[in-house]
Amino acid sequence: MDCGLGAAIDRLAAIDPSALTDDELHDLVILLVREASRFEAACAGLVSVWDIRKRWADNGAKAPTARLMSEALVSGATASEVLHRARRLRTMPHTAAALAEGKLSMDHADLLVQANQPDVADLFARDEGMLVDQIKMLRHPAARRCMRYWRNLAEDEIGREPTDRDSAGRHFAAVRTFRGNVIYDGMHDPVNGTIVLNELARLEKALFEQDWAQLRTERGEKATAAELPRTAAQRRADALVEMARRSAVVDSHAIPARPLFTVLVGYRAFSKTCELADGTVVSPGQLVPHLAEADVERIVFGGPSRVIDVGVRQRFFTGAVRRAIQVRDRHCTHPSGCDVPAEQCDIDHITPYSRGGLTTQDNGRCRCRVHNLQRNNHPEAPDDG
């Protein structure tokens, strides 16, 4: 059957990018990436029927993945992914419809597919339409967090608590190679893993600032990030060593940093969900073992973009307006799509303070250091927010 697909691809391949204006090129790239999701959705629908009819077995193939590997020349992993997606989507009418209409990306659909597990299949069928509506306009990190909220609530509803599973699954291995190098592998639950990642990120940032200061001393204004003596991966490796060195000399009576848990009330369709300060989603059960050593704050939403109350932590907590903006925005709000987490952002006045702008939630937004400096260095540029 010739559906004209090959000819359409040929026409696309024949386009000369140099003949396009910048705007035309941009619009075409965005269109193609969006339409690719619709193409994959149409493909999944056909694969599903092909699978049901067992057309793949007519040459003696033992499984549909084997036939795809043999004739479509894809890897076993790709064949399994295509088949798994097709089988799940045929039980997900709201997701399939949104994909066909171009209202959902395939990456977002895969988040829904991952959530549609056998143990919560009945709950997913009940909530699928709501979930599609919740995530279809969100960027992927926010959509992933949204699905994690739902998964936690679904597990609570069926009486399953993931805390023990996550904690019991923790492991760490450090293996020395023949040449004496050491390779690490391990896993922590969300809370303890975040404690490690936060400290690693803090030390890595300090190392970056040291490298940058040294480079600026040597190169002056001509210094560029490409000239830094260490890559980001090398700084993370050195930060891990620095963690070990500091641990060896730490005072046994020192007070460790306290993790911060945030309880969201009235947030979209997911009331009374919990997350760590950096946005990592956790279940209420994962909070309980840490209550004696953690701070807990309550954030009450009056709508998806309005925080109406920031509760007091168990210890003295200042900066409620700043925290409200961080929880509301979640990441840098620059229109380029920057995803630097809110915890690492500056809080910027939309209407500058020098022009009478108020220090209020409505006049504040998260901006990463780079985008905040861009605006401050070009104060006469039109507002990009």
N, C-alpha and C positions, 0 to 999 in steps of 0.2 A: 504494500500500500504506500503510495507516494503522497504524503500530506504537505509537500512543499517545504518541509523543514530544512532540508539540505540547501535548497535554493535561497531561502531566507538567510541562512548562515553565510552562504557565498556572497550575497549582497552586503551583508554586514562586514565581512572580511575585506571587501573591495573598497570600503570607505577610506579615504586618505585623511588621516588625522590632521595633517598639515594644512588641509583645505578648510578646516573648521575653525571658527572663532573660539576663543576661550569659553564663552558662555555656551556655545553649541556643544563643545566637547564635554563640558561639565554636565549639561543636561542629559546628553546621550549616555554617559557613564552611569549616572544615577538611575536612569530609566532601565538600562540593561541589567544592573544589579538587582533592581526591584523585580523586573520581569523574570529574572532567573528563578526566583522563588515560585512564581506562577508556573513556570516550565517544570520545575521539580515536582510541584503538586500534581500537575497533569500526568507526569510520568508515574508518580506513585499510584494514581488511580488506575492506570493501565496495568502496572505491575501487580496490583492487588487482584484484578480479574484474571490475569495470566496465571497467578499463583493458585487461585480458586479452581480454575479449569484444569490445572495440572498440565498445561501445555508444555511445560519444561521437561516432562517425563517421557515424551514420545520418542526420544532417541536413546532411552535407557539410562538417562542421568539419574543419580540417586537422590539429588536434592536440587531445588531451584537455584541455590547459590552456586552449585557446580556448573549449571548451564550458563549462568551469567558470567562466571569466570572464564568459561571456555569460549563463548561466542562474543561477549561484550568486551572481553580482554581486560576486566577489572580485577583488582585484588580480592582476596577472600573477605577482608574487612569491609571494603566498599560494597561488595555483593550482599553481605549480611546487613549492613546499614540500610541499603535500599529496600531490602525485603522487610526488615523489621519496621521501618517507617511506613511502608505501604500497608502492612497488616494492622498497625495501630491506627492509622488514619481512617481506615474503613469503619472503625467503631467510634470515630470522633467527628460527627457531622458539622458541628459549629466551627471546628478548626479547619476542616476541609473547605467549607464554604468561604471562610475568611481568606484562606489562601487563594482560592479561585478568583476572588474579587480583588486581589492585590492589597488587602487590608492587613495582611500579616506576613512577615518574612518567614522563610523556612527555618532560620535560627530560632525565632520565637516559637514556631510550631514544634520544633524539636524539644524545647523546654516543656511544652504541654505533653508531648509524647513521653518524655522521661517521667513526668508526674503521674501519668496514667498507668500505674502499676496494679497488678492483680489484687493486692490487699486493700486498695482504696478505689477500685474500679467503679463501684456503685456510687461512691461520693463524687468521683470525677464526672461521671455521667450527669449527676445532678447539677454540678457547678460549672460544667464546661463553658456554657454560654457566658456566664459571669466572668470567668477567667480570661476568655478571649477579649471581652470588652475592657478588662482591666489592663491587659498588657499590650494591646495592639498599637498604642501610641507611645509606648515607653521605649527608651533606649535599652539595649540588651542587658547591661548590668542591673538596671532597675527592674526589668522584667524577670530576671533570674531571682532577684530578691523577693519579688512578689510571689513567684511560684514556691519559693522556700517557705514563705509565710503560710501559704495554703497547705503545703505538705505537713508542716507542724500542727496546724489546726486539724487536719484530717487524721493524723496519727493520734491526737488527743481524743478525737471523736470515736475512734475504734478501740481506744484503750491501750494503744501501743506507745511506750515511752522510749525514745531513741537514745536517752542519756547513757544507759548502761552499755548499749551496743557500741556507741561512739567511744566511750571511755575504755571499755574492755578491748577494743580494737587498736589501742595505742601501741606503738612499737618504734624502736629505733635500732639501727644497725650501723656500725662503722667498721668497714672492712679494709684491711691494709692490702694493697696490691703487691705483686712481685717486686716492683721497683720501689716500694716503700710508701707510695702515695696512699691516701685514705679516701674512700668513697662512702658517702652517707646515704641512708634511705630510712624513712620513717613516717609516722603519722600521729597527729594529736587530735583530740576533740576540738570543736570550734573555740572554746574558751581558752584552753591552755595553748592551743596553736596560735591564737591571736596575741597572747602574752609574748610568745617567742618572736613572732613576726614584727610586733610593734617595737620591741627592743632592737631587733636586727635592723629595722628601717631607721631608727633613731641614730644608731651608730654609723650606718652607711651614709646617712645625710651629713654627719659630722666629718666623716672621711672625705666626702665630696667637697665640703666647704674648705677643708684643709688643702686638697689638691687644687681647687680653683684659686684660692688665695695665693698659693705658691706660683701657679701659672701666671696669674695677673702681675705678680711681682717681677717675673722674668720677662713676660711678653707685653705687659701693659694693655692698652685698649685693643691691641690686635689679637689678643688671646681668643681662641675658640674652643668649644667643648671637645672637638675632634682631637685636640692636642693634649688632653688630660692624660696623665701617666698611667691611669688605671681605667679599665672598662667598668661598667656597672656591675657585671658579674664578678669581676675581681674584687671590687669594693665590698660586695656582699660576703665573699669568701673571707676577706680580711676582717670584716665586722664580726663574723662568727668566731674567729680567733680572739678578737678583742673581748668578746663576751666571756670567753673562757679565762682569759687573763684577769679580767676584773673580778670574776667569780672567785678566783683563787685568793684574792686579797680582801674580799668584802668582809666588813664587820658582821659577826654573827648576830649582833643586836640591832643591825640596821633594819629600818622599816621598809618593806617592799612596796612597790607601787600597787595601788588598788585598782582592779578592773572596774570599768563603768558599764553597767547594764542600763539600757533604755527601754522602758515599757511604753509602747505606742497605743494610745486610746483614740478610737474614732478615725484611724488611718485607713482611708479607702474602705474596702470591704473586710479589712482584717483588723478588727478591734482586739485590743489586749494582746498584741504580739510583742515579742521581745527581740532585741538585738544588742550587740555590743556597740561601743562608741564609734567604731569604724564602719558600722553598717552590717556586720556579719550577723545573719539571722540565727537565733538560738530558740530553743523551746523553754517554756517556764520551768520545766523540770531540770534543765541544764543550769539554771540560775541558782536553784536551791542550795547545792553544795558549797557555793561561793558566798552566801549571804554574810557570813561572819567576816569576810575579808574583802568585800566589794562595796562599791557605791551604786545606788539605784536611783534613777530619776524617772519621772513620769512626764510624758509629752502628750498633751491633749490637742487633737486637731479639730478645727471647726469646719474643715473642708480640705481637699487635697493640697491646697497651697496656702493654708492659713493655720498657724499654730496659735492657740488661744490661751495655753497655760503651760508653763514649765515648772514641774514640781521640784521641791527641794530634795537634794541628795541626803543620804544618811549622815554625811559630814557636810560642813559648810560649803556651799557651791555658789560661786558668783558668775556673772555673765550670762544671765538667762536669755537676753535678747540675742547674743551671739550664738548660743546653743540652739535657739529656736530657728535661726536662719540656717545653721548647719544641717539640722534634721529635716527642714523643709526642702532645701536645695539638693542635698546629698553629694553634690560634686560641683566643680567649677561650672558656672553658668554661661561661659563665653559661647557665642553662637557658632563657633567652629566645631562644637561637639566635644570639647575637652572633658575628660572623665577623671581628672585629678580629684581624689576624695576630699570631702568637705573638711575633714580633720587637718588636711595639709594646705588648706586655702586661707587666704586673707578674707576678711569681711569688708567689702568695698561699699562706699556710699554710692547709690545710683545717681542722685543729685549731689554733687560734691559738697562737703561740709563748708568749703570756702565760698560756696555760692548759696549758702543758707540751707543746705540739706540737713534734715534731722537724723539723729542717730536712733532710728526706729526700725522695726522689723520690715515695714513696707518700703523703706528706703535703703535696705541692705541686701546684699547678695554675695554669694561665694565666688571668689575669683582666685585662681592659682597665682602664684607669685609672678610668673612670666606675663600672664594676661593683665594682671593688675599693674605691673610696671609699664606695659605697653600703653595703657590708658594714661597713667600718670606722666609718662614721658611725652605724650601728645595730647595735652589738655584741650586743645582747640578742635580735635577731631570730633566728628558727630558721635553721639552716644550709640554704642553698639548693643545695648541691652534691650 
